[in-house]
């Protein structure tokens, strides 16, 4: 959510990110605040794949990473933002 958007903006990552994936339909088709990245449905990972996914879903991060690993095998790398840094899980 908003914490992820803040990290993207503060770390100046927007030019390295193609899109933000969110399963909430009411967010899809909109853009992130400040960085104006498109927010898309998870199925876009099949239609317009990327090499790496950074999961920033707080308490749901492990579940989200598991789903990405299972449903989107074309994603080569998955990392989770943790309190103490970035953990590469695939």
N, C-alpha and C positions, 0 to 999 in steps of 0.2 A: 504494500500500500504506500502510504505517504512517506514512510521511512525509506523505502527503496527509491522513491523518486528523489528524495533529498540526497541519498548517497550518490545517485547518478549525477545529479547537478553539482554537488560539492566536489566530487572527485573528477569532474569534467570528463565523464565517460561517454557522453551522448554521441560523439562522433565515431565511437567504436561499437555502437549498439544499433542493430538494424530495426528492432521493434521490441516492445514489451508484451509479454504474454500474460493474459489474465483470464481465468475461467468465468469471471462474473460478466454475464451478458450486458449489463447496464454500463460497463466500462469500455466494452469493445466498440471500435469505430471512433473512439475519441483519442485525444492526445495527452501525453503527460504534461503536467505544469512545468513551466520554466524551460524544459529541454525540447518539448514538442515532438516527442517520439510517438509513433502510432501504437495504440494498444489493440492487440489482436487476440483472437480465439486460439486455444492450444492447437487446433488442427492446422493452423498456418505453419507449424513446425514440419508438417508433411508437404504442404503446397509450396512453401518458400523456406527450405531448410537452412539452418545455420550450423557451423562447426561446434559452437560451444554455447552452453546455457549457464547463466549465473542465477541461482535460486536465492531470492530474498523474500521468503515467506514466513519469517519469524518461526512460530511454533509448528508450522506446517511444512517446513523446508524439507525434512527427511521424506515425508510422504510425497511431496511434489517431485523431488529428485527420483524417487522410486517410479512414479508414474511416467516421468520423462524417459527414464531408462527402459521401461517396458514397452511403452507405446510409440516411442520415436527413436528407433535404433540408429537412424542416420545422424543423430546428434552425437558427435564423437567425444565431447568433453562436457562434464557437468561439475560445477563447483557450487558450494553453499557458503553464503556469508554467515559467519558465526560471530559471537561477541568478541572472540579473540583473534579473528582473522578469517581468511578464505580457506575453505577445506575442499580440495579436489576429490570428488567421489567417483569419477569415471574418466 
